[in-house]
Amino acid sequence: MINIFEKNLKNYIPHLGVNDMGYVIYKDDRAAICFPAEEIDREKINVLMKNGDEIRIAMPWKIIESLGLNSFKFEGKNLISVDFNGDLTASGRLRAIRKILSGDVYDAKFPGKIFIEEVKENGVLERPGFGEAAIDVAKMKGYSPISVYAFLLNQEGEFADKSYALKFAEENNFEAFSMEELISKRLREEKAVKRVVETRLPTKFYGEFKAIGYETPIGEVVALVRGENLEECVVRIHSECLTGDVFHSLRCDCGEQLEKALKKIDSENKGVLIYMKGHEGRGIGLINKLMAYKLQDEGKDTVEANLELGFPPDMRSYGIAAQILLDLGVKKVRLMTNNPEKIEELKSYGFEVVREPIEIEPSEENLRYLKAKREKLGHFLCIND
């Protein structure tokens, strides 16, 4: 069991006062007030309660597991909400947060008013979200990769925009970081993907590709490349799916999407397909995916099954793929996808993105699965009900 209050003294940077330890992260249409989790106290909770919406604790999946927090079900995208004794004062919320961070959750109530957010361990290099940005800044300042934050609200109670966020930071002596600056800084100073090998890959049906192997924080990833000048080209970021891609399972549309994408690249004689290892079962792994299948056989849909197993509905992120595209010199992406999240994440890394639909005719076996993706995950799918 970890305890994040045991400071790493080697990396610890001393601070004085609430404002010196607070920071604001902003984009054009939203901003967040953040504090390193080690330094959270009643005064800082008060700042969050007075100026923000729901309080979130951003932490990577490994820490969520080690604290036993995945025994509670996720809600929505990647949030777990818990509480203790219903005390909504600043002192009560501070006690709740400290219990959560120490793993003392046996008497936690679900749902609650404190939100635990699953974020990616590699921060904005892996997913360009506010939670990831919050833990990145905490790490930059020598703290653990856990942050307590809330989205900043303006005086009308709406999400604050960039101008309000900068004014708030100046008036309260908070440091301010833009999401774009943070992503740009990390991309300049760190390389999360390493090109290891290039070789020919002749295929039976889709012609010859250049296969480029990358080492990444999420494992080995391969990019199949056709053509030389890739500044603007068709792209497929394909999540690993052993059952669909190899065994031609009828439970999903993955294998058919893979084939359609390869055919598209072959027909244009130019493009990139990135095969994302580690994305099996929307990121939960092969065995857990098979367990999810069993739950689906018992009546759950694909999202409900992931939640029942203690996972978010979708644990994938596309920052690693974005860095591979940057390494390949791609700037404008014609993205073969039905997933709006892929589009928004690539845009956050500076790509110009145009969507190209890649829909497959539904079958009796996968119709319910596709409807759940459309209705619960927001995928662009035209399905006759």
C-alpha positions in Angstrom: 0.0 0.0 0.0 1.4 3.4 -0.9 1.1 6.5 1.1 1.6 9.7 -1.0 2.2 11.7 2.2 5.6 10.1 2.6 7.5 12.8 0.6 10.5 12.0 -1.5 12.8 14.4 0.3 15.4 14.3 -2.6 12.9 15.8 -5.0 10.8 17.8 -2.6 10.7 21.5 -3.3 9.6 23.6 -0.2 6.9 26.2 -0.8 5.2 28.8 1.4 1.6 29.8 1.3 -1.4 28.6 -0.6 -0.9 30.8 -3.7 2.7 29.7 -4.2 1.6 26.1 -4.5 -1.5 26.6 -6.6 -1.4 26.7 -10.4 -4.0 27.3 -13.2 -4.0 25.3 -16.4 -6.0 26.7 -19.2 -7.2 26.3 -22.7 -9.4 28.7 -24.8 -12.7 27.4 -23.4 -11.8 25.9 -20.0 -9.4 26.1 -17.1 -8.6 24.3 -13.9 -7.2 25.2 -10.4 -4.7 22.6 -9.3 -2.7 21.7 -6.2 -0.1 18.9 -5.7 -1.9 16.2 -3.5 0.9 16.2 -0.9 0.1 19.9 -0.1 -3.6 19.8 0.1 -5.1 21.4 3.2 -8.3 23.0 4.3 -7.4 26.4 2.9 -6.8 25.0 -0.5 -10.0 22.9 -0.4 -11.8 26.2 0.4 -10.2 27.8 -2.7 -11.5 24.9 -4.9 -15.0 25.0 -3.3 -15.3 28.8 -3.8 -14.0 29.0 -7.3 -14.5 25.6 -9.0 -17.0 22.8 -9.7 -16.5 19.3 -8.4 -13.2 18.4 -6.7 -11.2 15.8 -8.5 -8.1 13.7 -7.5 -6.1 12.9 -10.7 -4.0 9.8 -10.4 -2.6 7.1 -12.7 -4.3 3.7 -12.9 -1.4 2.0 -11.1 -2.1 4.2 -8.0 -5.9 3.7 -8.3 -5.3 -0.1 -8.2 -2.7 0.0 -5.4 -5.1 2.0 -3.2 -8.0 -0.4 -4.0 -10.1 2.4 -5.5 -11.1 0.3 -8.5 -13.3 -1.7 -6.2 -15.8 1.2 -6.8 -17.4 1.5 -10.2 -16.4 4.2 -12.6 -19.1 6.7 -13.7 -19.1 8.4 -17.1 -15.8 8.4 -18.8 -13.0 7.9 -16.2 -14.3 9.1 -12.9 -15.1 7.3 -9.6 -17.1 9.3 -7.0 -16.9 8.5 -3.3 -17.5 10.2 0.1 -17.5 9.6 3.8 -20.3 10.6 6.2 -21.7 13.2 3.9 -19.6 16.0 5.4 -19.4 18.6 2.6 -17.5 21.2 4.6 -13.9 22.0 3.6 -12.7 20.1 6.6 -14.9 17.2 5.8 -13.7 17.1 2.2 -10.1 17.3 3.3 -10.6 14.3 5.6 -12.2 12.4 2.8 -9.4 13.2 0.4 -6.7 12.1 2.9 -8.6 8.9 3.5 -8.7 8.2 -0.2 -5.0 9.0 -0.7 -4.0 6.7 2.2 -6.2 3.8 0.9 -8.5 3.9 3.9 -11.7 3.5 2.0 -13.4 0.6 3.7 -16.3 2.9 4.9 -16.5 5.0 1.7 -19.9 5.7 0.3 -20.6 5.4 -3.4 -21.5 7.6 -5.2 -20.2 10.7 -3.5 -18.9 14.3 -3.9 -15.1 13.6 -4.4 -14.2 12.4 -7.8 -11.2 10.2 -8.5 -10.0 10.6 -12.1 -8.0 7.9 -13.9 -5.2 9.8 -15.8 -2.3 8.5 -17.9 1.0 8.0 -16.2 3.0 9.8 -18.9 0.8 12.9 -18.6 0.0 15.0 -21.6 2.5 13.0 -23.8 -0.1 10.2 -23.5 -3.4 12.0 -23.2 -3.9 15.8 -23.5 -6.4 16.1 -20.6 -6.6 18.5 -17.7 -5.9 15.7 -15.2 -2.8 14.7 -17.1 -1.7 18.3 -17.2 -2.2 18.7 -13.5 0.0 15.7 -12.6 2.6 16.8 -15.1 2.9 20.2 -13.3 3.0 18.5 -9.9 5.9 16.2 -11.1 7.7 19.2 -12.6 7.6 20.8 -9.2 9.0 17.6 -7.5 5.8 16.1 -6.2 4.1 12.8 -6.7 2.0 12.3 -9.8 -1.2 13.0 -8.0 -3.1 16.3 -8.2 -6.3 17.7 -6.6 -8.1 20.1 -8.9 -11.4 21.6 -10.0 -12.5 23.3 -13.2 -12.5 27.0 -12.7 -15.9 28.8 -12.8 -16.5 32.4 -13.7 -18.7 34.8 -11.7 -21.8 33.5 -13.6 -21.0 29.9 -12.5 -20.0 28.9 -16.0 -16.7 27.3 -17.1 -14.0 29.9 -17.2 -12.3 30.8 -20.5 -8.7 31.7 -21.1 -9.0 35.4 -20.3 -10.8 34.8 -17.0 -8.3 32.1 -16.0 -5.3 34.5 -16.6 -7.0 37.3 -14.7 -7.8 34.9 -11.8 -4.2 33.6 -11.7 -2.8 37.1 -11.7 -5.1 38.4 -9.0 -4.5 35.3 -6.7 -0.7 35.0 -7.5 -1.1 31.5 -9.0 1.2 30.3 -11.7 -0.6 29.8 -15.0 0.2 27.2 -17.7 -1.5 26.8 -21.0 -2.3 23.3 -22.2 -0.7 24.0 -25.5 2.5 25.3 -23.9 2.7 22.3 -21.6 2.3 19.8 -24.5 4.8 21.7 -26.6 7.4 21.9 -23.8 7.2 18.1 -23.1 7.3 17.3 -26.8 10.4 19.5 -27.2 12.3 18.2 -24.1 11.2 14.5 -24.1 10.9 11.7 -26.6 8.4 9.2 -25.5 8.7 7.1 -28.7 11.8 5.7 -30.2 12.1 4.5 -33.8 14.0 1.2 -33.6 13.7 -0.5 -36.9 12.4 -0.2 -40.5 11.9 -3.0 -42.9 9.8 -4.1 -45.9 6.4 -5.8 -45.2 4.9 -7.3 -48.4 1.3 -8.4 -47.7 -1.0 -10.9 -49.5 -3.8 -8.5 -50.2 -2.7 -4.9 -49.7 0.7 -4.5 -51.4 4.0 -3.7 -49.8 4.4 -1.4 -46.8 7.3 -0.1 -44.8 7.0 -1.5 -41.3 8.5 0.8 -38.7 8.8 -0.5 -35.1 8.7 1.9 -32.1 9.5 1.4 -28.5 7.0 3.4 -26.4 5.9 3.7 -22.7 2.8 1.5 -23.5 4.9 -1.2 -25.3 6.0 -2.0 -28.8 4.0 -0.2 -31.6 4.3 -0.7 -35.3 3.4 1.8 -38.1 2.7 0.5 -41.6 3.7 3.3 -44.0 3.1 3.7 -47.8 4.6 6.6 -49.7 7.3 9.2 -49.1 5.9 12.7 -48.5 3.4 12.1 -45.7 2.8 15.7 -44.7 -0.9 15.2 -45.7 -2.2 11.6 -45.9 -4.9 9.2 -44.8 -4.3 7.7 -41.4 -5.8 4.8 -39.3 -4.9 4.5 -35.6 -6.0 1.0 -35.0 -6.5 -0.5 -31.5 -5.1 -4.0 -31.1 -7.9 -6.6 -31.2 -6.7 -10.2 -31.3 -10.3 -11.6 -31.5 -11.4 -9.4 -34.3 -8.2 -8.8 -36.3 -6.8 -12.4 -36.2 -9.7 -14.7 -35.4 -12.3 -12.6 -37.3 -14.7 -12.4 -34.4 -18.2 -11.3 -35.2 -18.7 -9.6 -31.8 -17.0 -6.4 -33.0 -16.2 -4.4 -36.2 -12.4 -4.2 -35.6 -11.2 -6.8 -38.1 -13.3 -5.4 -40.9 -12.2 -1.8 -40.1 -8.5 -2.9 -40.2 -9.0 -4.5 -43.6 -10.9 -1.5 -44.9 -8.2 0.8 -43.7 -5.4 -1.2 -45.4 -7.4 -1.3 -48.7 -7.9 2.5 -48.5 -4.1 3.1 -48.1 -3.4 0.6 -50.9 -5.9 2.3 -53.2 -4.3 5.7 -52.6 -0.8 4.3 -52.6 0.0 6.5 -49.6 -0.9 6.6 -45.9 -0.1 5.4 -42.4 -1.7 2.7 -40.2 -0.5 2.6 -36.6 -1.3 -0.6 -34.8 -1.7 0.2 -31.1 -0.5 -2.6 -28.9 -1.9 -2.3 -25.4 -5.4 -1.2 -26.6 -7.0 -4.6 -26.4 -10.5 -4.4 -25.1 -10.4 -0.6 -25.1 -7.3 -0.8 -22.9 -8.3 -3.5 -20.3 -6.3 -6.4 -21.8 -7.2 -9.7 -23.5 -8.2 -11.8 -20.4 -10.3 -8.9 -19.1 -11.9 -8.5 -22.5 -12.9 -12.1 -22.5 -14.4 -11.6 -19.0 -16.3 -8.7 -20.4 -17.6 -10.9 -23.2 -18.9 -13.3 -20.6 -20.7 -10.5 -18.9 -22.2 -9.4 -22.3 -23.4 -13.0 -22.7 -25.2 -12.5 -19.4 -26.9 -9.3 -20.5 -24.5 -6.4 -20.0 -23.5 -4.2 -22.9 -19.9 -3.5 -23.7 -19.7 -0.4 -21.5 -21.5 -1.9 -18.6 -19.2 -4.9 -18.7 -16.1 -2.8 -18.4 -17.6 -0.9 -15.5 -18.6 -4.2 -13.8 -15.0 -5.3 -14.0 -13.8 -2.2 -12.3 -12.5 -0.3 -15.3 -13.4 2.9 -17.1 -15.5 2.5 -20.3 -12.5 3.3 -22.4 -8.8 3.4 -21.1 -7.2 4.2 -24.5 -5.4 7.4 -25.3 -3.7 8.6 -28.5 -0.8 10.7 -27.5 1.7 7.9 -28.4 0.2 7.6 -31.9 0.4 11.4 -32.2 4.1 11.3 -31.5 4.6 8.6 -34.1 2.8 10.7 -36.7 5.1 13.6 -35.8 8.1 11.4 -36.2 6.8 10.4 -39.7 6.4 14.1 -40.7 2.6 14.0 -40.8 0.9 17.4 -40.3 -2.6 17.1 -41.9 -4.5 13.9 -41.1 -7.4 12.4 -42.9 -8.3 10.2 -40.0 -10.2 7.0 -40.7 -12.3 6.8 -37.5 -15.8 6.9 -35.9 -14.4 7.9 -32.6 -14.6 11.7 -31.8 -12.0 11.3 -29.0 -9.3 10.4 -31.5 -10.1 13.5 -33.5 -10.0 15.8 -30.5 -6.8 14.3 -29.0 -4.9 14.7 -32.3 -6.0 18.3 -32.7 -4.6 18.9 -29.2 -1.2 17.9 -30.5 -1.4 20.5 -33.3 -2.6 18.3 -36.2 -5.2 19.5 -38.7 -7.7 16.6 -38.8 -10.4 15.7 -41.3 -12.5 12.7 -40.5 -13.1 9.9 -42.9 -15.8 7.5 -41.8 -14.9 3.9 -41.6 -18.2 2.2 -40.9 -19.0 -1.5 -41.3 -22.4 -3.1 -42.1 -23.7 -4.3 -38.7 -24.4 -8.0 -38.2 -26.8 -9.7 -35.7 -23.8 -10.5 -33.5 -22.3 -7.0 -33.2 -25.4 -4.7 -33.5 -25.9 -4.3 -29.8 -22.1 -3.6 -29.4 -22.2 -0.9 -32.1 -25.3 0.7 -30.6 -23.6 0.9 -27.2 -20.6 2.6 -28.7 -22.8 5.1 -30.5 -25.1 5.8 -27.5 -22.6 5.6 -24.6 -19.3 6.5 -26.1 -20.5 9.0 -28.7 -19.1 7.2 -31.8 -20.3 8.4 -35.2 -22.2 5.4 -36.4 -25.3 5.3 -38.7 -27.2 2.3 -37.5 -30.8 1.4 -38.3 -32.6 0.8 -35.0 
